[in-house]
Amino acid sequence: MTLYLKYLSIHIKSLMQYKLSFFLVTAGQFLTAFSTFLGVYFMFLRFNKVEGFTYEQVLLCFATVTMAFSVAEIFGSGFQTFPRMLGNGEFDRALVRPSNTIFQILASKMDFTRIGLLAQAVIVFFYAVPKSGVVWTWDKILTLGLMVVCGCLIFLGLFLVFTAFSFFTIEGLEFMNLLSYGGKEFGRYPFSIYGKGILRFLTYVIPLSLFQYYPFLYLLGREQSALFMFTPLLGLLFLIPSYAFFQIGLHRYKSTGS
């Protein structure tokens, strides 16, 4: 942890060398992110409810997913730039260092400009929380916390899969963005609105529904079973095959020779 905090300090200091650029890019992220919010807003100008969910309830779902994704992007952007590490031989240096390989990939880059996206999500979140109709008891607060934290870890698992594909394809596969960025975009609404087939896929294959849809039903009181409260923890099992796939790719890797 001490070493990671040192990397964190170095990244922040490097950003502050160009303060104006950092603040302008962050502001741009903040403003651009509102296009997604406006999509939800204009949808509800025409329809009062979507699949029985009100505007404020959808905003709560939207904010939760966006917060989870933005935190994952801030601290997991090293996974997304990993193909460049492979191509320029930088990964070879990581292999001969005593630190964990995944740790070094994570610490190689942190994209703090995504704070703009996080700030937008937090604003929407604090607007939606009191208006969503949720009766906020301790178990509902815990459920919401699990949704954000576990959602962040599941998105990091998706980024790790993207990284692992780079061992086989040299470049990361763009279809993975359908699952990570697409998951964030489609996650602005409860996943049930896309049909049972999509909901099953996002439950049993890519477990985005386990941190978004099922605990959301518990928040709204549509499901009373405590199992729905803890489905985000069940979704963390996805990290096991993600890590295993990365290890398979790592054992397959051959040095660039540079």
Summary of the structure (lengths in Angstrom):
residues: 258
radius of gyration: 19.3
end to end distance: 31.2
largest distance: 60.5
contacts: 808
relative contact order: 0.14
helix: 79%
strand: 1%
